[in-house]
Structure formats: C-alpha cells, structure tokens
Amino acid sequence: MPESAARKAARLTTAIVGVGNLGSTLARHLVRRDEPVVLASKDGSRAEALADELGPLARAASVEDAITGADVVVFALWLDADKELIPQYARLLEDKVVVDPSNPIGFDEKGQVMRTLPARQSAGSVVAALLPAGAHYVKAFGSLSAESLAEGAYREPRRAVLFYATDDDAAATTIERLIRTAGFDPLKAGGSADAGRIEGPGGDLNQFGLKGELVDLDRARAVVAAEPPG
Ligand SMILES: NC(=O)c1ccc[n+]([C@@H]2O[C@H](COP(=O)([O-])OP(=O)(O)OC[C@H]3O[C@@H](n4cnc5c(N)ncnc54)[C@H](OP(=O)(O)O)[C@@H]3O)[C@@H](O)[C@H]2O)c1
C-alpha cells in the first residue's frame, strides 16, 4: 500500500475534551498532520472557535457526541473537572483509548506551584479509577508545558521525547502513533503505576523534574532506567 494510503487507513478520530492551553495545542499538532479531531469544551464556544480556525478536519461537538464518535478520547481537563465529568460519560468510554494528560498541580495564594495530591498518589491513579474496565487507559501528553509541547514538535536534529505510561498494549500502540504524529519520539516510562513519574510537580520524568529540559531518546532512556528518587 502506498504510504499516504497506509496513513489514511490508520487514521483515527481523536476527541479532545477541553480545548484550553493543552487541548488546543494537541489539536493543532494533530490537524497539521491530517488527523481528524472532534473538540468539546465546557460552554462550547471555545471548541467552536478552534474548529473554525483548524478547518475541515476539526469539528466542535458536545462532550457526549465527541466521545461517541471517537476512537481516542483525550481529557485535557483539570483534575477536578475530570472527577466531575468522567463518571457522567463512563459508559461511553468502553473500548476507547483514554488519554490522560492531567497533573496534580495547583497554585498557592502567592501563585507558587503546589501539589494537589499526596506525594505517592498520582493524578493518573485518580483518573484511571473513574474509567470502565473496558477502557484502554494511558497517561500521556502532560509531561511538558503546553508552550514546550507547541514549540518542541519536530525538533531537529533529534526529536524531543514524550513519555507515556500504560498497562494496555492497544493504548500503547495508539499513543505511540499519536505522539509521533504530534512530532515527538514516544518512550514508555512504565505501567499505569508509574504515571506519577511523568506528572508534575514531583515526577522525575516530568519537565519540572528534568529542570525544564526536553530530552532526546538516548537521554530519556537513561533517565527512565535510573531509579526514581524517593
Ligand atoms: N497548560 C499546561 O501547560 C499543561 C501542561 C501539561 C499538562 N496540563 C494538564 O492539562 C489539563 C488542562 O490544562 P490546561 O492548561 O489546558 O487548562 P485550561 O487552559 O484551563 O483549559 C481547560 C479546558 O477544560 C474545559 N472544561 C472545563 N470543564 C469542562 C467540562 N465540564 N466539560 C467540558 N470541558 C470542560 C474548559 O472549557 P471552556 O473553554 O469552555 O472553559 C477548557 O477548554 C490539566 O490537567 C493540566 O494539569 C497542562
């Protein structure tokens, strides 16, 4: 099969629920590489505006319609919104790949970054626990700031890495493809129990833990292999 036909055949529809800093960046990356996206936001207007900007491969929908029509669902929401929203749509998530970029991050009264969960509890464990048994969960796309995710795509001469964590082979295959499509090299950090390593603040493989660095594959393999601190 010619390359373009093979790419088309493998094309998935990705629902992005939440089109703020992170969700909009991801939507732009995917559409730039011919991937269809369905966009949903709280009041719908931001999703509509982004769909208009991105053209025919993007459309806005309600959360329910976006999830129903998608192969992959990215919840680009704050953790509190995840906790409120996912249980309402859990039945629709059976057999879907569910991508979770959430971080246990908040800001104190001085505007300083703080963790919103205890040190050993990951945001991933909270989100995964909300999903039905048949969902294919993967932690991904949240290990860099939205700005770095936007600017670090298709880096030359060596791609920057996006880490992911999952126990699910189908989710791993899908996320590797989406990470490559977005312009990064994928690297598995471990199973779902390792999701905290790529979350920030606190995770040694999150951009915070890597002191802002966007690592290439060699460096990423070395840091994954090193024992996580603590
Ligand atoms: N920003 C970053 O640099 C970054 C980096 C890595 C990971 N993350 C993670 O990504 C997640 C999103 O962060 P963000 O900065 O993109 O947030 P954001 O800019 O505040 O955007 C949040 C989005 O969630 C939507 N939303 C909220 N409640 C909703 C609901 N009930 N139904 C549908 N949509 C709803 C909002 O809709 P409206 O547009 O209608 O308000 C908005 O589009 C967080 O978990 C964060 O930790 C962010």
The ligand as an SDF file (V2000), in Angstrom:
LIG
                    3D

 48 52  0  0  0  0  0  0  0  0999 V2000
   -1.2710   24.1150   30.4770 N   0  0  0  0  0  0  0  0  0  0  0  0
   -0.1850   23.3690   30.5180 C   0  0  0  0  0  0  0  0  0  0  0  0
    0.9580   23.8660   30.3090 O   0  0  0  0  0  0  0  0  0  0  0  0
   -0.2970   21.8960   30.8030 C   0  0  0  0  0  0  0  0  0  0  0  0
    0.8360   21.0660   30.6190 C   0  0  0  0  0  0  0  0  0  0  0  0
    0.7470   19.7070   30.8960 C   0  0  0  0  0  0  0  0  0  0  0  0
   -0.4530   19.1900   31.3800 C   0  0  0  0  0  0  0  0  0  0  0  0
   -1.5270   20.0140   31.5650 N   0  0  0  0  0  0  0  0  0  0  0  0
   -2.7520   19.4320   32.1020 C   0  0  0  0  0  0  0  0  0  0  0  0
   -3.7830   19.5620   31.1250 O   0  0  0  0  0  0  0  0  0  0  0  0
   -5.0370   19.7760   31.7740 C   0  0  0  0  0  0  0  0  0  0  0  0
   -5.6740   21.0230   31.1620 C   0  0  0  0  0  0  0  0  0  0  0  0
   -4.8320   22.1500   31.4150 O   0  0  0  0  0  0  0  0  0  0  0  0
   -4.9990   23.4980   30.5700 P   0  0  0  0  0  0  0  0  0  0  0  0
   -3.9100   24.4130   30.9990 O   0  0  0  0  0  0  0  0  0  0  0  0
   -5.1710   23.1830   29.1300 O   0  0  0  0  0  0  0  0  0  0  0  0
   -6.3980   24.0500   31.1550 O   0  0  0  0  0  0  0  0  0  0  0  0
   -7.2610   25.2770   30.6260 P   0  0  0  0  0  0  0  0  0  0  0  0
   -6.4810   26.1140   29.6730 O   0  0  0  0  0  0  0  0  0  0  0  0
   -7.8450   25.9260   31.8250 O   0  0  0  0  0  0  0  0  0  0  0  0
   -8.4370   24.5530   29.7750 O   0  0  0  0  0  0  0  0  0  0  0  0
   -9.3590   23.7190   30.4180 C   0  0  0  0  0  0  0  0  0  0  0  0
  -10.4080   23.3090   29.4010 C   0  0  0  0  0  0  0  0  0  0  0  0
  -11.3050   22.4380   30.0810 O   0  0  0  0  0  0  0  0  0  0  0  0
  -12.6210   22.7450   29.6320 C   0  0  0  0  0  0  0  0  0  0  0  0
  -13.6050   22.2660   30.6040 N   0  0  0  0  0  0  0  0  0  0  0  0
  -13.6810   22.5200   31.9310 C   0  0  0  0  0  0  0  0  0  0  0  0
  -14.7530   21.8850   32.4600 N   0  0  0  0  0  0  0  0  0  0  0  0
  -15.3390   21.2140   31.4360 C   0  0  0  0  0  0  0  0  0  0  0  0
  -16.4940   20.4090   31.3270 C   0  0  0  0  0  0  0  0  0  0  0  0
  -17.2620   20.1190   32.3820 N   0  0  0  0  0  0  0  0  0  0  0  0
  -16.8210   19.8930   30.0990 N   0  0  0  0  0  0  0  0  0  0  0  0
  -16.0670   20.1630   29.0110 C   0  0  0  0  0  0  0  0  0  0  0  0
  -14.9520   20.9320   29.0580 N   0  0  0  0  0  0  0  0  0  0  0  0
  -14.6120   21.4620   30.2490 C   0  0  0  0  0  0  0  0  0  0  0  0
  -12.6170   24.2500   29.5070 C   0  0  0  0  0  0  0  0  0  0  0  0
  -13.7530   24.6490   28.7340 O   0  0  0  0  0  0  0  0  0  0  0  0
  -14.0050   26.2260   28.3620 P   0  0  0  0  0  0  0  0  0  0  0  0
  -13.0160   26.5180   27.2680 O   0  0  0  0  0  0  0  0  0  0  0  0
  -15.4120   26.2670   27.8920 O   0  0  0  0  0  0  0  0  0  0  0  0
  -13.7390   26.9920   29.6300 O   0  0  0  0  0  0  0  0  0  0  0  0
  -11.2520   24.4510   28.8310 C   0  0  0  0  0  0  0  0  0  0  0  0
  -11.3940   24.3120   27.4330 O   0  0  0  0  0  0  0  0  0  0  0  0
   -4.7360   19.8830   33.2840 C   0  0  0  0  0  0  0  0  0  0  0  0
   -4.9840   18.6530   33.8990 O   0  0  0  0  0  0  0  0  0  0  0  0
   -3.2430   20.1930   33.3290 C   0  0  0  0  0  0  0  0  0  0  0  0
   -2.6080   19.6990   34.5020 O   0  0  0  0  0  0  0  0  0  0  0  0
   -1.4820   21.3470   31.2710 C   0  0  0  0  0  0  0  0  0  0  0  0
  1  2  1  0
  2  3  2  0
  2  4  1  0
  4  5  1  0
  4 48  2  0
  5  6  2  0
  6  7  1  0
  7  8  2  0
  8  9  1  0
  8 48  1  0
  9 10  1  0
  9 46  1  0
 10 11  1  0
 11 12  1  0
 11 44  1  0
 12 13  1  0
 13 14  1  0
 14 15  2  0
 14 16  1  0
 14 17  1  0
 17 18  1  0
 18 19  2  0
 18 20  1  0
 18 21  1  0
 21 22  1  0
 22 23  1  0
 23 24  1  0
 23 42  1  0
 24 25  1  0
 25 26  1  0
 25 36  1  0
 26 27  1  0
 26 35  1  0
 27 28  2  0
 28 29  1  0
 29 30  1  0
 29 35  2  0
 30 31  1  0
 30 32  2  0
 32 33  1  0
 33 34  2  0
 34 35  1  0
 36 37  1  0
 36 42  1  0
 37 38  1  0
 38 39  2  0
 38 40  1  0
 38 41  1  0
 42 43  1  0
 44 45  1  0
 44 46  1  0
 46 47  1  0
M  CHG  2   8   1  16  -1
M  END
$$$$
